[in-house]
């Protein structure tokens, strides 16, 4: 609830700022695979339950993941399609 008295108090005596935190690095959302066995209405991906040409090999995926680690990416979200449909996901 908006209170004008609290707002005016904050203007006249602002709350001191806490310590400024530096971001640790970018969050990466990686569409790892295009194949998907679902048909979600909200999905933006043009996917279907079939293999698509040009997907990255296991070696290429490993190289990219090592590069992301070396860059210091703190969070990697695997998306797609359905990343669990990759035969080498585990």
C-alpha positions as CSV (number, residue, x, y, z in Angstrom):
1,X,0.0,0.0,0.0
2,X,1.3,3.4,-0.9
3,X,1.7,5.8,2.0
4,X,2.4,9.4,1.3
5,X,4.0,9.9,4.8
6,X,6.5,7.1,4.2
7,X,7.2,8.5,0.7
8,X,7.9,12.0,2.1
9,X,10.1,10.6,4.9
10,X,12.2,8.7,2.3
11,X,12.6,11.9,0.2
12,X,13.7,14.0,3.2
13,X,15.8,11.2,4.9
14,X,16.8,8.6,2.2
15,X,17.8,5.2,3.3
16,X,21.5,4.7,2.9
17,X,22.5,2.5,0.0
18,X,24.0,-0.9,0.8
19,X,27.3,-2.1,-0.7
20,X,27.3,-2.2,-4.5
21,X,27.7,-5.7,-5.8
22,X,29.4,-6.4,-9.1
23,X,27.8,-8.9,-11.4
24,X,29.6,-12.2,-11.4
25,X,29.1,-12.8,-15.2
26,X,26.4,-13.4,-17.8
27,X,23.6,-15.9,-17.5
28,X,23.6,-18.0,-20.7
29,X,20.4,-19.7,-22.0
30,X,21.5,-22.2,-24.7
31,X,19.0,-23.7,-27.1
32,X,21.0,-26.9,-27.2
33,X,18.8,-28.9,-29.5
34,X,15.9,-28.1,-31.8
35,X,14.1,-31.5,-31.4
36,X,11.1,-31.5,-29.1
37,X,8.4,-34.1,-28.3
38,X,6.0,-31.6,-26.8
39,X,3.6,-29.1,-28.5
40,X,3.4,-26.3,-25.9
41,X,1.1,-23.4,-27.0
42,X,3.4,-20.8,-25.4
43,X,6.6,-22.0,-27.0
44,X,8.5,-19.7,-29.4
45,X,10.7,-22.5,-30.8
46,X,10.0,-23.9,-34.2
47,X,10.5,-27.5,-33.1
48,X,9.1,-30.9,-33.8
49,X,9.8,-34.5,-32.8
50,X,12.4,-35.3,-35.5
51,X,16.1,-34.9,-35.8
52,X,17.3,-31.7,-37.5
53,X,20.5,-31.4,-39.5
54,X,23.4,-29.3,-38.3
55,X,23.1,-30.0,-34.5
56,X,26.4,-29.7,-32.7
57,X,28.3,-32.9,-32.1
58,X,29.3,-34.1,-28.6
59,X,32.8,-32.7,-29.1
60,X,31.5,-29.3,-30.2
61,X,29.1,-29.1,-27.2
62,X,32.0,-30.0,-24.8
63,X,34.2,-27.3,-26.4
64,X,31.5,-24.6,-26.0
65,X,30.9,-25.6,-22.4
66,X,34.6,-25.4,-21.6
67,X,34.7,-22.0,-23.2
68,X,31.7,-20.8,-21.1
69,X,33.4,-22.1,-17.9
70,X,36.7,-20.4,-18.8
71,X,34.7,-17.1,-19.4
72,X,33.3,-17.4,-15.9
73,X,29.6,-17.9,-16.7
74,X,27.9,-18.6,-13.4
75,X,24.6,-20.0,-14.8
76,X,24.0,-22.1,-17.8
77,X,20.4,-22.9,-18.7
78,X,19.9,-25.6,-21.3
79,X,16.9,-25.1,-23.4
80,X,15.7,-25.9,-26.9
81,X,13.6,-27.9,-28.0
82,X,13.9,-30.5,-25.3
83,X,17.6,-30.9,-24.3
84,X,16.9,-34.2,-22.6
85,X,16.2,-35.7,-26.0
86,X,20.0,-35.5,-26.8
87,X,21.3,-39.0,-26.6
88,X,24.5,-37.8,-25.0
89,X,23.0,-35.4,-22.5
90,X,24.1,-37.4,-19.4
